[in-house]
């Protein structure tokens, strides 16, 4: 598997990486890891395509986006199967990923309205002022393995709708989805070079961050890499939005429907094997909620069906690599060593094998009586591990949420409207759920966290994407009667 540059496939590489079937532990292919020269070729193609695409009418851009949307719908089963094959997530989860990606395409189809500027007539005698939003030029996206279709489509539709051209550097762990997206964009009528795909590793990432012709970079991934992308990109004069990791808390008050809260916690913690930046990784059980809630979660966890993503009976698939599976398993062991109580140990699941040729499976784990100083709490585990922290009061729970260095999402489960509203105001996170465990915004709002979950000042997709992918130009015009013209060295007057 290689690149798509100016509409043509290629495999220029400094080396190759393996592509696995995580459910079976087998190598299914190899992916080209681009050299800096290949990245330069992709940027050059995008730069060459920019003038023509910039001049393309909004109506034609929207026509292409609508055609792309139709193709995504027609190929959604194929896309979901491809995601399952290389990422490992179950087919229903992959289909949900495609559905959320479609929302971002739908939002971008409204670009004629979204790009409308303001106009003020007669700000001074014979003087009018209007503003326009203009594209930046070549922009880049660096995307993670856990959503190989959705996250690229958080970026591409808005970027190209605004008139930019794009270079995508997807994860090398599941590269095929990006190539299918590029193919469907071409079938929809997108001109060659408007969207280019470069497979690669850090070599490709750093070249994009340093390239003088790349105006802006969008990134989604872990916090350490997000910080590197932001600092390295801005150092080279680029506009950067870098979304990092998370430690999302779900606060459960004693008055909550504990069965509904347990259902929500299990769904939000173990979906996609916990490999989601919006997964609930910490349940904060307040007061008397603790024992009953843990019992309800344990009963559900023990009934989860873990297996290959292409098996309709599977509820949770494997992790992305054997190395990541082993790292998550080690974190469970250290939690026990540090004094937490492992209620359900995913390492003991029958499917959690380590033999050669087996999949990268790990059962779901539930860890109770976790303290904020323990590694299972402080680290983003990014796997099927749910921690339970107990607090005596609502105030202690909010203090715990706000003291955490991450601020992606937080949720509260309660029947008390006053407590819910107070949590909305007090919780320091970018996305809040009230009786909703994963508060990922719909496509016409924007996604983004606070604190160490976001570097930069723009959230991704939705209205803020139009701001990120454009710059505003204010135009002041005057068409006076030539006979009234005179020299005036004073400061321009509006009164």
Buried (B, 14 or more C-beta within 10 A) or exposed (E): BBBBBBBEEBBBBBEBBEBBBBBBBEEEBBBBBBBBEBBBBBBBBBBBBBEEBBEBEBEEBBBBBBBBBBBBEEBBEEBBBBBBBBBBBBBBBBBBBBBBBBBBBBBBBBBEEBBEEEEEEEEEEEBBBBEBBBBBBBBBBBBBBBBBBBBBBBBBBBBBBBBBBBBBBBBBBBBBBBBBBBBBBBBBEBBBBBBBBBBBBEBBBBBBBBBEEBBBBBBBBBBEBBBBBBBBBBEBEBBBBBBBBBBBBBBBBBBBBBEBBBBBBBBBBBBBBBBBBBBBBBBBBBBEBBEBBBEBBBEBBEEBEBBBBBBEEBBBBBBBBBEBBBBBBEBBEEBEEBEBEBBBBBBEBEBBBBEEEBBBBBBBBBBBBBBEEBBBBEBBBBBBBBBBBBBEEBEBBBEBBBEBEBBBBBBBBBEBEEBBEBBEEBBBBBBBBBBBBBBBBEBBBBBBBBBBBBBBEBBBBBBBBBBBBBBEEEEEEEEEEEEEEEEEEEEEEEE
